[in-house]
Amino acid sequence: MPQLDTSTWFLVITLMTISLFCVYQLKMINQTMISITPQDQKDINTKQQLPWEKSWTKIYLPPSSPLQS
């Protein structure tokens, strides 16, 4: 029974890791990141709406809440 030739495994795994890293970087370069903290004063006045802030939803208190009138 012939033995498995493992001499090229290191090269294959290394090249696969590098190529996956490159593909990941190319995918991430097109993504827009949401800034949590404003970078300067002008960003405070022009607040970007987050997806869940675009539509208004009324939040009801549970029936057993003591704050309910």
Backbone as numpy.savetxt, mean C-alpha at the origin, in Angstrom:
# Nx Ny Nz CAx CAy CAz Cx Cy Cz
21.08 -44.29 -11.31 20.24 -43.12 -11.31 21.13 -41.88 -11.31
20.90 -40.94 -12.26 21.78 -39.77 -12.33 21.47 -38.78 -11.20
22.51 -38.08 -10.81 22.33 -37.09 -9.74 21.90 -35.76 -10.33
21.20 -35.00 -9.52 20.70 -33.70 -9.94 21.85 -32.69 -9.90
22.00 -31.99 -11.00 23.06 -30.98 -11.09 22.56 -29.69 -10.46
23.14 -29.32 -9.34 22.70 -28.12 -8.61 23.69 -26.97 -8.74
24.60 -27.05 -9.68 25.62 -26.01 -9.79 25.06 -24.68 -10.28
23.95 -24.69 -10.98 23.39 -23.44 -11.51 22.29 -22.86 -10.62
21.96 -23.51 -9.54 20.87 -23.04 -8.69 21.14 -21.67 -8.11
22.35 -21.43 -7.68 22.68 -20.13 -7.09 22.45 -19.01 -8.10
22.88 -19.22 -9.31 22.70 -18.22 -10.36 21.21 -18.00 -10.67
20.46 -19.07 -10.75 19.03 -18.98 -11.06 18.29 -18.23 -9.94
18.57 -18.58 -8.71 17.89 -17.94 -7.57 18.29 -16.47 -7.47
19.54 -16.15 -7.70 20.00 -14.77 -7.65 19.35 -13.93 -8.74
19.34 -14.44 -9.96 18.73 -13.69 -11.06 17.22 -13.56 -10.89
16.58 -14.56 -10.34 15.15 -14.48 -10.09 14.85 -13.41 -9.04
15.65 -13.35 -8.00 15.45 -12.34 -6.96 15.65 -10.94 -7.50
16.66 -10.75 -8.29 16.92 -9.43 -8.88 15.79 -9.04 -9.83
15.34 -9.97 -10.64 14.27 -9.64 -11.59 12.95 -9.35 -10.86
12.65 -10.08 -9.80 11.44 -9.80 -9.03 11.52 -8.43 -8.36
12.69 -8.08 -7.88 12.87 -6.76 -7.29 12.64 -5.67 -8.33
13.17 -5.86 -9.52 12.99 -4.86 -10.60 11.53 -4.74 -11.01
10.85 -5.85 -11.12 9.43 -5.82 -11.48 8.63 -5.11 -10.39
8.93 -5.39 -9.15 8.24 -4.73 -8.03 8.48 -3.22 -8.06
9.71 -2.82 -8.30 10.02 -1.39 -8.36 9.30 -0.71 -9.51
9.22 -1.37 -10.65 8.52 -0.79 -11.79 7.02 -0.67 -11.53
6.46 -1.60 -10.78 5.05 -1.51 -10.44 4.81 -0.40 -9.42
5.69 -0.24 -8.47 5.49 0.74 -7.41 5.76 2.16 -7.87
6.49 2.36 -8.93 6.82 3.71 -9.38 5.57 4.43 -9.89
4.54 3.69 -10.29 3.31 4.28 -10.80 2.27 4.52 -9.72
2.52 4.08 -8.51 1.55 4.23 -7.44 1.67 5.62 -6.81
0.54 6.19 -6.43 0.55 7.46 -5.71 0.38 7.17 -4.23
1.26 7.72 -3.45 1.21 7.51 -2.01 0.48 8.66 -1.34
-0.36 8.35 -0.37 -1.09 9.38 0.36 -0.21 9.87 1.50
-0.01 11.16 1.54 0.81 11.74 2.59 -0.05 11.90 3.84
0.38 11.31 4.95 -0.38 11.39 6.18 -0.18 12.75 6.85
1.04 13.23 6.87 1.32 14.54 7.46 1.66 15.53 6.36
1.18 16.75 6.45 1.50 17.75 5.43 2.99 18.09 5.42
3.52 18.30 4.25 4.94 18.59 4.13 5.25 20.05 4.40
4.35 20.94 4.03 4.56 22.36 4.29 3.22 23.05 4.51
3.24 24.34 4.73 2.05 25.07 5.12 0.97 25.09 4.04
1.34 25.15 2.78 0.32 25.21 1.73 -0.46 23.91 1.59
0.10 22.80 2.04 -0.61 21.53 1.98 -1.72 21.44 3.02
-1.63 22.24 4.07 -2.65 22.20 5.11 -3.96 22.78 4.56
-3.88 23.83 3.75 -5.08 24.46 3.21 -5.73 23.63 2.11
-4.95 22.92 1.35 -5.49 22.10 0.26 -5.47 20.64 0.68
-6.43 20.29 1.50 -6.50 18.92 2.01 -7.06 18.00 0.93
-6.40 16.88 0.73 -6.87 15.91 -0.26 -7.91 15.01 0.39
-9.04 14.83 -0.30 -10.08 13.97 0.25 -9.71 12.51 0.05
-9.88 11.75 1.11 -9.65 10.32 1.03 -10.90 9.65 0.49
-10.77 8.44 -0.05 -11.93 7.78 -0.69 -13.14 7.63 0.24
-12.91 7.40 1.52 -14.04 7.20 2.41 -14.64 8.53 2.89
-14.00 9.66 2.56 -14.55 10.96 2.92 -15.40 11.56 1.80
-15.41 10.98 0.63 -16.13 11.54 -0.50 -17.64 11.43 -0.34
-18.11 10.37 0.26 -19.55 10.22 0.45 -19.88 10.33 1.94
-21.00 10.97 2.22 -21.39 11.19 3.61 -22.24 10.03 4.08
-21.96 9.53 5.25 -22.73 8.45 5.82 -23.10 8.83 7.25
-24.38 8.72 7.58 -24.81 9.03 8.94 -24.49 7.85 9.84
-23.91 8.14 10.99 -23.55 7.09 11.94 -24.56 7.16 13.09
-25.25 6.07 13.33 -26.24 6.00 14.38 -25.63 5.40 15.63
-26.14 5.86 16.77 -25.74 5.26 18.03 -26.49 3.94 18.22
-25.90 2.99 18.91 -26.63 1.74 19.15 -27.84 2.00 20.06
-28.88 1.17 19.97 -30.09 1.40 20.76 -29.85 1.42 22.26
-28.85 0.72 22.75 -28.61 0.68 24.18 -27.70 1.80 24.68
-27.42 2.75 23.83 -26.51 3.83 24.21 -27.19 4.81 25.17
-26.52 5.21 26.25 -27.11 6.16 27.19 -27.20 7.57 26.62
-26.48 7.88 25.54 -26.49 9.22 24.98 -27.69 9.45 24.07
-28.43 8.42 23.79 -29.56 8.54 22.88 -30.72 9.23 23.60
-31.37 10.18 22.93 -32.48 10.91 23.55 -33.79 10.22 23.34
